Amino acid sequence: MTLTLTDRARTSAPASAPAPEVTATAPAPRRAAGREADGLAVASFVLGLVGLLAFNLLLGPTAIVMALLSLARRTRRPGRAYLGLALGVADLVVLAVLVTVNGTVSWNLGG
């Protein structure tokens, strides 16, 4: 007694038609887009907050860009992204006020 295994796809297709090719492709590794967007939202909040005290010329626009990226990627923390956006704008407003009042781009805490 002999046991043979046959491929059903080949046996059900007509003899004149070519057999369909089956290719196995591994699914692409999924990046955690939600986690990345959440990280961008938190980073924009922190950079905007720190930017109120120092480096507001650099950290303000960076916080704005990170907040917009996290909102575009549909973060699960939109409130934090909006806060980062607002703080980034506030950084630039503080910079504009400092330049207008002091005529310089530096902080002057002493009298």
C-alpha positions as CSV (number, residue, x, y, z in Angstrom):
1,M,0.0,0.0,0.0
2,T,1.4,3.4,-1.1
3,L,0.3,6.7,0.2
4,T,0.8,9.7,-2.1
5,L,0.1,13.4,-1.4
6,T,-1.1,15.6,-4.2
7,D,-1.4,19.3,-4.4
8,R,-5.1,20.2,-4.8
9,A,-4.3,23.4,-6.7
10,R,-2.5,21.5,-9.5
11,T,-5.0,18.7,-9.8
12,S,-8.1,21.0,-9.9
13,A,-6.6,23.3,-12.6
14,P,-6.9,22.2,-16.3
15,A,-3.8,20.6,-17.8
16,S,-3.3,23.4,-20.2
17,A,-3.2,26.2,-17.6
18,P,0.0,26.8,-15.7
19,A,0.0,26.1,-12.0
20,P,-0.3,29.2,-9.8
21,E,2.8,30.1,-8.0
22,V,2.6,30.5,-4.3
23,T,5.2,32.8,-2.7
24,A,5.5,33.2,1.0
25,T,6.4,36.7,2.1
26,A,7.0,37.5,5.6
27,P,5.0,40.4,6.9
28,A,7.0,43.6,7.3
29,P,7.8,44.3,10.9
30,R,5.2,46.8,12.2
31,R,6.7,49.8,13.9
32,A,4.9,51.0,16.9
33,A,3.5,54.2,15.3
34,G,1.4,54.9,18.3
35,R,4.3,54.8,20.7
36,E,6.4,56.9,18.4
37,A,3.7,59.5,18.1
38,D,3.2,59.5,21.9
39,G,6.9,59.9,22.4
40,L,6.9,62.9,20.0
41,A,4.0,64.5,21.9
42,V,5.8,64.1,25.3
43,A,9.1,65.4,23.8
44,S,7.4,68.4,22.3
45,F,5.9,69.2,25.7
46,V,9.2,68.9,27.5
47,L,11.1,70.8,24.9
48,G,8.5,73.6,24.9
49,L,8.7,73.8,28.7
50,V,12.5,73.9,28.9
51,G,12.5,76.4,26.0
52,L,10.7,78.9,28.2
53,L,13.8,79.1,30.3
54,A,16.7,78.6,27.9
55,F,17.5,78.1,24.2
56,N,14.0,79.3,23.1
57,L,15.3,80.1,19.6
58,L,16.2,76.5,19.1
59,L,13.7,74.6,21.3
60,G,10.6,76.5,20.4
61,P,10.5,75.6,16.7
62,T,11.6,72.1,17.5
63,A,8.7,71.7,19.9
64,I,6.3,73.0,17.3
65,V,7.6,70.6,14.6
66,M,7.4,67.6,17.0
67,A,3.9,68.5,18.1
68,L,2.7,68.8,14.6
69,L,4.3,65.4,13.7
70,S,2.7,63.7,16.6
71,L,-0.7,65.1,15.7
72,A,-0.3,64.0,12.1
73,R,0.6,60.5,13.3
74,R,-2.5,60.4,15.5
75,T,-1.1,60.3,18.9
76,R,-3.1,58.9,21.8
77,R,-2.0,62.0,23.8
78,P,-3.3,64.9,21.7
79,G,-3.6,67.1,24.8
80,R,0.1,66.8,25.4
81,A,0.9,67.5,21.8
82,Y,-1.3,70.6,21.8
83,L,0.5,71.8,25.0
84,G,3.8,71.2,23.3
85,L,2.6,73.3,20.3
86,A,1.4,76.1,22.6
87,L,4.6,76.1,24.6
88,G,6.7,76.2,21.4
89,V,4.7,79.2,20.2
90,A,5.1,80.7,23.7
91,D,8.9,80.2,23.4
92,L,8.9,82.3,20.2
93,V,6.7,85.0,21.8
94,V,9.1,85.2,24.8
95,L,12.0,85.5,22.4
96,A,10.3,88.3,20.5
97,V,9.5,90.1,23.8
98,L,13.2,89.8,24.9
99,V,14.5,91.1,21.6
100,T,12.1,94.0,21.7
101,V,12.7,95.0,25.4
102,N,16.4,94.3,25.7
103,G,17.6,94.5,22.1
104,T,19.4,91.2,22.7
105,V,18.6,87.5,22.5
106,S,19.8,86.7,26.0
107,W,18.3,86.6,29.5
108,N,19.3,89.3,32.0
109,L,18.2,88.4,35.5
110,G,20.4,90.9,37.2
111,G,19.7,94.6,37.4
